[in-house]
Amino acid sequence: MDDNIYVGLDIGTTKIVVMVGTLNDYNKLKIIGIGKSKSLGVHRGVVNNITQTIQSIQSAVLEAEADSSNKIEKVIVGIAGQHIRSLQHSDYITRSNSDQVIDENDLERLVNQVYKLVMLPGEEIIHVLPQEYKVDGQSEIKEPIGMFGGRLEANFHVVVGQVSSIKNIARCIKSAGIDFEGITLEPIASSDAVLSQEEKEAGVALIDIGGGTTDLAIFKDGIIRHTSVIPFGGNIITEDIKEGCSIIEKQAELLKIKFGSAWPGENKDNEIVSIPGLRGRDPKEISLKNLSKIIHARVVEIIEQVFIEIKNYGHEDQKKKLIGGIVLTGGGSQLKHLKQLVEYISGMDTRLGYPSEHLAGNNSIEISSPMYATAVGLVMNSSKSKRKNTNKSSKDYEENDISKTDEESQNIGSVTIFERFTQSLKTFLDNAE
């Protein structure tokens, strides 16, 4: 596989997407291949049938390889699922030589310390994201590199997941014949693809409505502040339609996509859709008014759950106010009138997030659909981590290199941790065989 080829693998509840990208001359992402298959064996973002998942991954990989004419060897994987939780933690290190400026190694030492936190049995830290630093009691420092100080402390946003679920995913990938480059939390990947830096600064909540889960990521002052995974998504709406209208799943899904609306007032009483009956049975007539009532009830529940999480972050506090409002993405965000309903419930400005912001202009229309936001974000993640690694190897960090951007310095810590986590996973898998 060419070094300039970046691959993201999104293992969702409804579909598995493998996306292959490369960078053009302007450092914009050009998607050169895409493979997707129906996701069998994944429920609410968690693998529950290994064999089926391996087959689905293999079929998506083969399609992406044929589409991009490149052999796929390594991928970055998105992880979600109801087992993901996040917590806030603060930690500090004391530097032995306060006459030297704070450098990369100090930040790494601090992050590594957080990594040693004792978790509940069977849990593993996936991400350690620094919020802001304190040097010798001086607070609200975004970038401590290059400063003098003896005591370095920081607040962290720690994302935790179940070891067994992560290992199952890793197992599936390895058995599908591909190497595993690292893992990223799906809402973080989606946010990379659809949010602008201005929005992250102003404060924004990204809601990614997938098939099995709804992921939330909240940013403020350019830093991720809160993440959460809600175990409901588009599939549960389909399930409700299936039960409420007594039809099969395939028909329920088509009804939802073609005629579904989150706002019942939009449909007149006399709007009716006829559905072919099962073998030898009469066709069924379904009122669109009833259909949107079924959808509305469930969507309201999902949005209220998400809004509770936004309140838990502290949105009502003036300092933590999310000026950028809400951005909706993921396949479920394409439901008609959803944007209006979210605005109505939350009272916040809402827009649909398309992953076209960081893509080169000549990509196909299909790719810039909200359903591919996570996959695009994972490909971007892969390009970042590869470039970071090459930069690392080409030159050692200078002691007082202060010119790093905020975003880069945040990512450095998490990448090193990822590397270690990925390494320990690989070792575990090698031993398990």
Secondary structure, DSSP 8 states (H G I E B T S, - for coil): --TT-EEEEEE-SSEEEEEEEEE-TTS-EEEEEEEEEE--SEETTEE--HHHHHHHHHHHHHHHHHHHT----EEEEEE-STT-EEEEEEEEEE-S-TTSB--HHHHHHHHHHHHT----TTEEEEEEEEEEEEETTEEEES--TT-B-SEEEEEEEEEEEEHHHHHHHHHHHHHTT-EEEEEEEHHHHHHHHH--HHHHHH-EEEEEE-SS-EEEEEEETTEEEEEEEES--HHHHHHHHHHHHT--HHHHHHHHHHH-BS-GGGS-TT-EEEE--STTS--EEEEHHHHHHHHHHHHHHHHHHHHHHHHHHTTTSGGG--TT-EEEESGGGGSBTHHHHHHHHH-S-EEE--TTTTB-TTS-TGGGSGGGHHHHHHHHHHHHHHHHHHHHHHS---TT-----HHHHHHHHHHHHHHHHHHHHHHHHHHH-
